[in-house]
Amino acid sequence: MTNLTDRTHVCGEAIKASLRKIGLKAGGTVLVHSSLSSMGYVVGGAQTVIEAFLEVLNPSRGTLVLPTLCQKDLDERFDTWDIEKSPSDVGRITEVGRLRPDAKRSDHPSHSICAIGAQAEEITRDHGSAHGRPSPWGPAAFGIGSPWQKLYLWDAHYMFLGTTTSCNTIGHFAQAKFVTECLEQAGDRREELEAEVKGWQKQGVWPNFGFVIVEEWLEEKGAMRYAQLGDATLRATRARVNADTIIEKLRAEPETFLNENFLDWLRRAREASR
């Protein structure tokens, strides 16, 4: 067992310094994917991390957004979902964040977020009634009116604290946006093609790929910044360039990273648009 004295100690002031170094300012909106243990020993734990973000953002002006995804009980999430009680399965910081009395949570069984600060009410409301984009988690997950769409439209800061783009949830928004774009251009064949798209507990095609490669794509654009935070690397980009870069790759070179089933669907969708 590692002795506590042997671990890198991280305090709130160090976290705030790294956040400011990477470009976060008062009044901003930021979503952060996080790993508490990756930093070493954080004095005060997850609350220290959350408070550091809020102090930099100034919660009367800025907003901290945390993914509170439910990834356990994969086939039962829509049956067991409770906006107040369903725990976040994506890290200690997200679970501590959602339990704060000043946090608001969006209403979606698999891809909810919680938010603290000035825009918390605005970004979390209406997730359950979002619509217009099919996905393996239903049309509301990344639909029009969802928090993920708002992060994109607001061009929020998008950070990975001790994690990589392998957990890049807004990438699913990009996939859903791309699939919807293809369907909108399919004319009379839209209904036929939409029936083949993967939905909640419904088999079908989806542009699946490993999001870890997105970091390389963003680096090529100069759209990824880095800072060190204890033993962890803090990666920072913006929501819009993140999603748009994925959509550009899906449009331009899908054959380099997508499976043949989806590529066949895509060929037929593009033929229908001519």
N, C-alpha and C positions, 0 to 999 in steps of 0.2 A: 504494500500500500504506500502511495506517495505521501510523504510528510507534508503537512500544510506549509511549513516554513520553506520547503523546497519549491513551491509553486510560485509563479509570477503573481504578484499582488497588483490588482487594478482598482483604483478609486474613482469616484465620480468626476473629479477634476480632470483626470487623464482621459476619461471618456469624452467629456465636453471638449477638451482640446483637440482630440482626433476628429470629432464631428465638425468643428469649426474649420479645421485644416482641410477637410474634404469638401467644404463648401456649403454646409447646412447653416441656415441663418434664421433669425426670428421671422415669423410669418409664413414659413414654408410648410409644405405638406410632405411627409415622408412615410413610405412603407418600408419596413425592415424585416427581412428574414434573418433569424438569429440562432446562435448556439452559445448559451451562457458559459458552458464548460470550456469552450475553445479559447477563451481569453486568459484562463488561469484561475486564480482565486479572486473573485470580485467582492470587494468589501461591501457588505450590505445586500449582496445577491441581486436578483432580478429587479427589485425595486430601485436599486441604485442606477441600473442601466436606463430604466424607464424615466426616472427623474432627471437624469442627465439629458436625455433627448428633449424632455419637456422644458427644461431650463434654457436650452439653446433655442428651441422653437418659440418660446413664450406662448403658453397655451391660450392666452387671450387673443392671440393672433394666428398661431400656427397649430398644426394637427399631426399627432403621431398615429400611424395606422399599423396594426399588427395583424397578420393572417391568423385566424383561429380555426383552421381547417380540422374537420373530423375525418380521419383516415382509417380508424379502426372500425370493425364491424361493417366492412365495405358494402355488403349487400343489404344491410338493414338501416343504413343511416337515415333514410327518409322516413322510416317508421319510428325510430327511436329519438329523433331530433327534438331537443328542448333548448330553446334559445338561451334560457337562464342557466341550465344545468349541464348541457353537453360540453365536455371539456375540449380544449384545444389539444390536438395531438402533435403539434409542430414546435415543441420547445417550451422550456420553463418560462422564458420571458413572455411568451404569448399567453400562457395560462395565467400567470400573475397579472398581466395587463388586463385580461378580460374580466377578472374578479374585482378590479378596482371600482369603487363607487362612482367615479367620474367617467368610467368607460361606457360606451354604447356599442352594441353588437348588431351586425346585420343578420337578417333572417334567411339563412340558407343552410340546408343540412350538410353540405359537403364543403362549400367554399366561402364560409362567412369570414368577415373581418371584424375587429373591434377598433374603435377610434377614441382618442382622448384629445380634447382641445376645441378650437374655434369652429371647425367644420365637422365635428363628430356626428352631429345630428344629420346634417346634409348628406354625408358620404354613406351613412349606414341605412338610411331609410329606403324603403321600397325595393329592397333586394328580392324579396319574395315574389314581387310582381314584375320583375324585370323580364324582358321578352325579346324575341326576334332573332336569336342565335342558337341553333341546335348545338348540343355538345353531349359528351358521355355523361354529364351530370345534370342534364335537363336544360331547357332554354333560358332559365333564370340565372344560372350560375355566372355566366359572362355576358348576359344579355344587355339590351338597351336599358339604362337605368340602374345597372348593377354598380357596386363600388369599384369594380375593376375597370368599367368604362369610365367612371369619374376620375380615377387615378390617371387614366390615359388622357382624357380631355383636359385635365388640370396640369398635365405634364409634371406630376409629382416626382420628387426625389425617390429613387428606388435603390435600397441598400441591402447588402449581404454582409452581415456581421458574423464572421467565423464560418460562413457557409459559402457556397459557390452558386453559379447560375443553374446548377442541377436542380435547385428548388425554386426556379423562376416562374412563379404561379401566373404572372401576367402573360407568360408565353401561351397559356391555355386561352386567354382572351384573344391573343393574336391568331391562334389556330381557328377559333370560332369565328372571328372576323373574316378570315380568309375563306373558310368554307361557305359562309353566308354570301360573300362577294361572288364566289363561283356560282352559287345557286341563283343569285339575282340576275346573272348574265345567261342563265340556261334556258330562258324563254319557256316554250311549251313543255320542255322536259324537266322543269324544276320539280314538280311533284314526284315524278319517278326517281329522280336523283336524290331528293331529300329523304325518301323512304329508305335509301341505302346507307344513310349517315348513322353512325353509332349514337345511341341515346341511353338514357338511364335504364339499365337492365335490358337493353336491346342491342343485339349484335349489329355490327356494321363497320363502315370504313371511317378512319380518322387519321389525320396527318401526324401520327406519333413519331417522335424522335427524342434523343437525349439532349436536354437543354444545356448540358455542360458546355457544348460547343458554342453557345451564344456569347460566352465571354470572349472568345477569340474573334467573333464577328464584331463585337462592340469595340474591342481593342483596335481592330483595323480601321475603325471610324474615328478613333480617338475619343470614344464616348464612355470610357471606363476610367475612373480615378481610384487611387489606392491610398490607404493609410494603415499604420500598424496600431493595434489596440491590445496591449498585453501580448499574449502569444498568438492572437488572432489577426487575420487580415480583414480589413474593412474595405469592401468593394462598393463603389457608388456610381450609379448612372441615373438616367431619367426614364420615366415610364414610357414616354412616347417613342423615343429613339429605340428603346428596348423592344417594344412591340412592333414598331414599323420595320426594324431590321429583320425580324423574323418573317414578317409578311413579305418583305422584298425577296428574301431567300426562297420562300415558298413559291412565289411567282416566277422567279428567274431560274432556279436550279433545283427543283424538287427531286429530280431523279438521283441526285447525289446523296440524299439522306432519308428518303421516304420509302416505305415498302411498296411492293408491286400492286397490292390490292388497291391502295389509295391512288397510286399513279394511274391505274386503269380507270378508276372513277373520274379522276381529274381530266384525263384525255377525253372521255365522253362528255364531261361538263364543258370543256373548251370547244369541242366540236359543235355542241348544241348552241353555243353563243355566236357562232359564225353566221 
